[in-house]
Amino acid sequence: MTEPTGNAPARDAAELHAEFEAVWGNPKGWRSLSVVNHTSVANRFIVTGAVFFLIAGLLGMLLRAQLAQPGQEFMGAKAYNQVFTMHGTMMMFLFAVPIQQGLAAYLLPKMLGARDLVFPRLGAFGYWCYLFGGLIFTSSLLVGLAPDAGWFMYTPLSSNAYSPGKGADFWLLGITFIEIATMAAAIDITVSILRARAAGMGLHQLPIFAWSMLVTSLMVIVGFPPLILGSILLELERAAGWAFFDPTRGGDPVLWQHLFWLFGHPEVYIIFLPAAGVVSMLVPVYARRPLVGYRWVVVSMIATGFISFGLWVHHMFAVGIPALSQAFFAVASMLVAIPTGIQLFAWIATLWSGRPVWSVPMLWIAGFLLIFVVGGLTGVMLAFVPFNWQVHDTHFVVAHFHYVLIGGMLFPLIAGIYHWLPHFSGRLPSERLSKAGFWLTFIGFNGTFLVMHWTGLIGMPRRVYTYEAGLGWDLPNLISSVFSFVMAFGIATLLLDLVLHWRYGRKAPLNPWHADTLEWASGTPPRSYNFASLPRITTRHPLWDAPDLPETIATGQHALPHAAHGRRETLGVDPVSGRVREVIHLPGNSWWPLGAGATLAFLCLALLLKLYPMAIGLSLVAVVVLLRWSWENGSHPSAVRGETGDLPEGLKLHSHTFDGPGLWGMGLTMLADAALYGALLFGWLYLWTVVPGGQPDAVSPLGIWPLAAVTVLWGAGLWAMRDAVRRLRGGSDARLQRYLWMAFAFGVAGALCLVWLAATAGLRPTLRAQDAVLSFTLVFLLLHGALASVLSALQALRVRSGRVSVLAPYEPGVVTMLWQFCVLATALAWALMALLPMAFGAQP
C-alpha cells in the first residue's frame, strides 16, 4: 500500500483554506447547536466545566463560612449536608473529569495530526448529556430538593427510610445521565488515539498527554460502570422497592461501598493522570529539552492505571473487613506511590538538566510539585491501617483529598490553560495579573488545607455542621476559613485575567513558547479542520525537528490536501506502527445528538417525577431517535459525499473495509458492558458469601435449562451473524439478508424465552435481595438480546437499501460483537446463577 505522504505541489494557502472551510466550517446562529466539530464541542465542555467549578467553589465558601466559628447558625444541619453533598459531587463529576476530557478533545486531534475525533456526533451527544444532566442535578438546589446524603451516597443513609423525597433521586439519575457523557468521551478519545493519527506516528512517538488520556480513558471505560450499576440498583430500591442493600431482606449496605469505591479510587487517578500528562508536556517545553525517561513515564502511567483498580478497599478499612484483606490493600495503596514517584523524578531530572524558563505556566507546575508531594505523603500515611483508623472520617482525610485532587489536578490544569491560551485565542496572557492570581491561590490553598491536617489530627470529624467551643478546633477552623477566601480571591483574579486577556491580550505568534508538538502547527486560533494537509510524523518532536511544518501543511504539501469532494476526511492508521490503513470519513453537523440528548433529559425528568407511563413512552421515543441516528452511518449518503476515485492510491474509505472506527468503538462499549456485568456478578457472589443466610437455594428459581436454551438460541444467532460476515469477507453478499433475518429470529426467540422465564420463575425482588439480583440479570440480558435482534434487522434493511454490501461490508462485524457479548453473558448467568448453586447452595 502506498503511503499518501509524498510531497504535493504547494497551493495558495488562502484558496485552500476557503475550500476546506466550505466543508468544515461551523454554521452561525441557532444552527450552531448542530455543530459536531471537536474544537467547538471541546470548548463547550471546558466552559461548562468551569461554570460548574465556580458554583461548586461558592458552595465550598459557604461551608467554610459555617465552620469559621463554633456554634455558627449560618446554616442548619440539613442545609449544610445539602451544600457539602452538592459541593463534592459537582467537583468530582461535573468539573474534574469533564473539563479534562474537554481539554483532551480540543488538543488530541491537533497533537496527533488528525482533523477531528473519530466519532464527532458521539462527542456532541456526550456534551448535551453532560449539560442537561448537570442542569437537572444543579436545579435540585433551586427547588430545595438537593441531596444531603454525601457525595458518596452511602446506604442506608441514602435509602428511602433516611432520605425520603427526591433529593437522592436527583443524585442517582442526574449523575448516571452525566456518566453517559463521560463514557462517550472516553470511547471517542481512546479510538481516536489508536486509529486517527498522522502517518508514521507509532505508539512510541505519541505525545505524553496522548498516553495519559489513553490510559485514563480505558480506566473510565472499566471504572465507571460499577458506579453506574450501583446507581441503577439503588434507584430501583428507592423507586420500586427491590432489595439490594437492605439487610432485613438479605441485602448489604456495604455492597454499595464496594461498587462505589470500585469506581471511586480509580477516579482519583482518572483525575490525576491527565494532569500528569499536562505536566509532562509542559516541563520539556520550558526546560528547553526533551523529557527525561519518556518510556519510564509511559510505563509508570500504565502501571498506575492497573494498580489503581486494586486499591478500592483503601477507603473501607474502618468498615470491618478481614485483617488479610486490610494487609493486601494496605500494601497495594503504598505500591501505587512507586509509579507516581517515577514520574515525579522524571520531571525533576528534566528541569535539572535543562534551562528552565520560569514563565506563568511553570509557576503553576512548581506549585503542583510541592502540593502533590504533600498529598502523596499523607496518602501513604493513610495506607497504614492503624493510622487510618485514627483519622478516618476526620478533617485530615478532607485535607489529604484536596491536596491530591486540587493540587494534583487544578494546578496542572491552570498551567495547561495558560500554556495553550494563545492557541485558544491567538493572544498572550498577562504576566502581572496571572502571577498575582497564582500567589493568592497558592497561599490561600495551603493556608486552608495544610492547617486542616492539624484540625483532623486533634479529632474534628468531617461532615458535622457545627461544633462546641473549647475543643481546640476554633483557631484552626478560623485560619482555614480566612485562607479559603484568599484562595477565592486568587481564582477571581484568574477569571479577571482571562476576561481581559480575550479583549486586550497582545497578539501571539504562531508558536509563542517554541513548543515541540504538532498542535502549534494548526493555527492560533485553530482552523475548523486543523490541517489543510496531513504530514508524515516519525519523531516525538515534530516542530523542533521540522520548523517549517506549519507552512508546508497550510499550503497543502502533504496528504489529503483537497476538500472539493465534500467529504470530511482524516487518515486511519495501524494502532501500533502508525502505518496508514484507510481514509476515515467523518460525519458532518447534525441535529441528532441534540435531539437524542434532549429526549434522554426528558426521560430523566419523567423518572424523577415518577411519571412512569410517560417514562415508558419517552424510552420508546429515545430508541427510535437513536436508531434513526444510527441509520446515518457507514455508506449513508449523508456520511459519504462525492465520488471516492480521488483517494490516494491503495486506500479505501473506512466503510469499504472490515476495520473501521465503529468496530473499535463497539469493542470498547462491550468492554464497559462487561465491566458493569462483572460488577453485577460480583454483587451476586458477594451477597452469597458475605451476608448471613445469603446462600442461595440449591435449586435455582431460574431452573437449569431455560438459560441454557437462551444461550443456544442466541448462539445460533451469533452463528448466523458470523456466517454473514464470513461471506462478506469472501467477496459475496448472496443470501446476506437471509442470514441477518435468521439472526433476528433467533434473537427474538431467545428474548421470548427470557420473558417467559421472568414471568414463571416466581421471583420476589421486593422481598429477597437474591431474587432482586436474579430479576435484574434477566432484564439486563433481555435488553441486550432485544437490541442485538433489532440491530440485525436494521442490518438486513440496510442490505436491502444497498448501504451494506461487498463494497461496504464492515457494519455486520460491528453488530456481531454485541451478539458475542449476549451469548457469553447468558452462559455466565447460567453457570453462576443456575448451575453453581446446585453444588454449593443451601439445601431445602
LINNOR-V91284 format. One record per backbone hydrogen bond with DSSP energy under -1.0 kcal/mol. NH is the residue of the N-H (numbers start at 1). CO is the residue of the C=O. Records with the same first field share a line. If there is no record, write none. Layout:
NH = CO + CO
This chain:
5 = 3
8 = 557
11 = 555
16 = 12
17 = 13
18 = 14
19 = 15
20 = 16
21 = 17
22 = 18
23 = 20
24 = 20
25 = 21
31 = 28
32 = 29
33 = 30
34 = 31
35 = 32
41 = 37
42 = 38
43 = 39
44 = 40
45 = 41
46 = 42
47 = 43
48 = 44
49 = 45
50 = 46
51 = 47
52 = 48
53 = 49
54 = 50
55 = 51
56 = 52
57 = 53
58 = 54
59 = 55
60 = 56
61 = 57
62 = 58
63 = 59
64 = 60
65 = 61
66 = 62
67 = 63
71 = 467
72 = 69
80 = 76
81 = 77
82 = 78
83 = 79
84 = 80
85 = 81
86 = 82
87 = 83
88 = 84
89 = 85
90 = 86
91 = 87
92 = 88
93 = 89
94 = 90
96 = 91
99 = 95
101 = 97
102 = 98
103 = 99
104 = 100
105 = 101
106 = 102
107 = 103
108 = 104
111 = 107
112 = 108
114 = 109
123 = 119
124 = 120
125 = 121
126 = 122
127 = 123
128 = 124
129 = 125
130 = 126
131 = 127
132 = 128
133 = 129
134 = 130
135 = 131
136 = 132
137 = 133
138 = 134
139 = 135
140 = 137
141 = 138
143 = 139
145 = 140
153 = 150
158 = 154
159 = 156
163 = 159
170 = 166
171 = 167
172 = 168
173 = 169
174 = 170
175 = 171
176 = 172
177 = 173
178 = 174
179 = 175
182 = 178
183 = 179
184 = 180
185 = 181
186 = 182
187 = 183
188 = 184
189 = 185
190 = 186
191 = 187
192 = 188
193 = 189
194 = 190
195 = 191
196 = 192
198 = 112
200 = 578
201 = 198
202 = 200
203 = 576
205 = 202
206 = 203
211 = 207
212 = 208
213 = 209
214 = 210
215 = 211
216 = 212
217 = 213
218 = 214
219 = 215
220 = 216
221 = 217
222 = 218
223 = 219
224 = 220
228 = 224
229 = 225
230 = 226
231 = 227
232 = 228
233 = 229
234 = 230
235 = 231
236 = 232
237 = 233
238 = 234
239 = 235
240 = 236
242 = 236
243 = 765
249 = 246
250 = 247
251 = 246
252 = 244
255 = 252
258 = 254
259 = 255
260 = 256
261 = 257
262 = 258
264 = 260
265 = 261
267 = 263
270 = 266
271 = 267
272 = 268
273 = 269
276 = 272
277 = 273
278 = 274
279 = 275
280 = 276
281 = 277
282 = 278
283 = 279
286 = 282
287 = 283
289 = 284
297 = 293
298 = 294
299 = 295
300 = 296
301 = 297
302 = 298
303 = 299
304 = 300
305 = 301
306 = 302
307 = 303
308 = 304
309 = 306
310 = 307
314 = 311
315 = 312
316 = 313
319 = 316
326 = 322
327 = 323
328 = 324
329 = 325
330 = 326
331 = 327
332 = 328
333 = 329
334 = 330
335 = 331
336 = 332
337 = 334
338 = 335
340 = 336
341 = 337
342 = 338
343 = 339
344 = 340
345 = 341
346 = 342
347 = 343
348 = 344
349 = 345
350 = 346
351 = 347
352 = 348
353 = 349
355 = 287
357 = 286
359 = 357
363 = 359
364 = 360
365 = 361
366 = 362
367 = 363
368 = 364
369 = 365
370 = 366
371 = 367
372 = 368
373 = 369
374 = 370
375 = 371
376 = 372
377 = 373
378 = 374
379 = 375
380 = 376
381 = 377
382 = 378
384 = 381
388 = 384
389 = 385
390 = 386
391 = 387
392 = 388
394 = 391
395 = 460
398 = 394
399 = 395
400 = 396
401 = 397
402 = 398
403 = 399
404 = 400
405 = 401
406 = 402
407 = 402
411 = 406
413 = 409
414 = 410
415 = 411
416 = 412
417 = 413
418 = 414
419 = 415
420 = 416
424 = 420
425 = 421
426 = 422
428 = 506
434 = 430
435 = 431
436 = 432
437 = 433
438 = 434
439 = 435
440 = 436
441 = 437
442 = 438
443 = 439
444 = 440
445 = 441
446 = 442
447 = 443
448 = 444
449 = 445
450 = 446
455 = 451
456 = 452
457 = 453
458 = 454
459 = 456
460 = 455
462 = 393
477 = 473
478 = 474
479 = 475
480 = 476
481 = 477
482 = 478
483 = 479
484 = 480
485 = 481
486 = 482
487 = 483
488 = 484
489 = 485
490 = 486
491 = 487
492 = 488
493 = 489
494 = 490
495 = 491
496 = 492
497 = 493
498 = 494
499 = 495
500 = 496
501 = 497
502 = 498
504 = 500
505 = 501
508 = 426
514 = 511
520 = 517
521 = 518
522 = 519
527 = 522
530 = 527
531 = 529
534 = 559
537 = 199
543 = 516
545 = 541
546 = 542
549 = 546
552 = 548
553 = 549
554 = 550
555 = 551
556 = 553
557 = 552
559 = 534
566 = 563
570 = 584
572 = 582
573 = 195
574 = 579
578 = 574
581 = 572
582 = 572
583 = 652
584 = 570
586 = 568
590 = 34
595 = 591
596 = 592
597 = 593
598 = 594
599 = 595
600 = 596
601 = 597
602 = 598
603 = 599
604 = 600
605 = 601
606 = 602
607 = 603
608 = 604
609 = 605
611 = 606
612 = 610
615 = 611
616 = 612
617 = 613
618 = 614
619 = 615
620 = 616
621 = 617
622 = 618
623 = 619
624 = 620
625 = 621
626 = 622
627 = 623
628 = 624
629 = 625
630 = 626
631 = 627
632 = 629
633 = 631
636 = 633
639 = 636
640 = 636
647 = 644
651 = 648
654 = 583
656 = 653
657 = 654
663 = 660
665 = 661
666 = 662
667 = 663
668 = 664
669 = 665
670 = 666
671 = 667
672 = 668
673 = 669
674 = 670
675 = 671
676 = 672
677 = 673
678 = 674
679 = 675
680 = 676
681 = 677
682 = 678
683 = 679
684 = 680
685 = 681
686 = 682
687 = 683
688 = 684
689 = 685
690 = 686
694 = 691
698 = 842
703 = 700
709 = 705
710 = 706
711 = 707
712 = 708
713 = 709
714 = 710
715 = 711
716 = 712
717 = 713
718 = 714
719 = 715
720 = 716
721 = 717
722 = 718
723 = 719
724 = 720
725 = 721
726 = 722
727 = 723
728 = 724
729 = 725
730 = 726
731 = 728
732 = 727
736 = 733
739 = 735
740 = 736
741 = 737
742 = 738
743 = 739
744 = 740
745 = 741
746 = 742
747 = 743
748 = 744
749 = 745
750 = 746
751 = 747
752 = 748
753 = 749
754 = 750
755 = 751
756 = 752
757 = 753
758 = 754
759 = 755
760 = 756
761 = 757
767 = 764
768 = 764
769 = 249
772 = 768
773 = 769
774 = 770
775 = 771
776 = 772
777 = 773
778 = 774
779 = 775
780 = 776
781 = 777
782 = 778
783 = 779
784 = 780
785 = 781
786 = 782
787 = 783
788 = 784
789 = 785
790 = 786
791 = 787
792 = 788
793 = 789
794 = 790
795 = 791
796 = 792
797 = 793
798 = 794
799 = 795
800 = 796
801 = 797
802 = 799
803 = 798
804 = 798
805 = 808
814 = 810
815 = 811
816 = 812
817 = 813
819 = 815
820 = 816
821 = 817
822 = 818
823 = 819
824 = 820
825 = 821
826 = 822
827 = 823
828 = 824
829 = 825
830 = 826
831 = 827
832 = 828
833 = 829
834 = 830
835 = 830
836 = 831
838 = 835
839 = 836
840 = 836
841 = 837
842 = 696
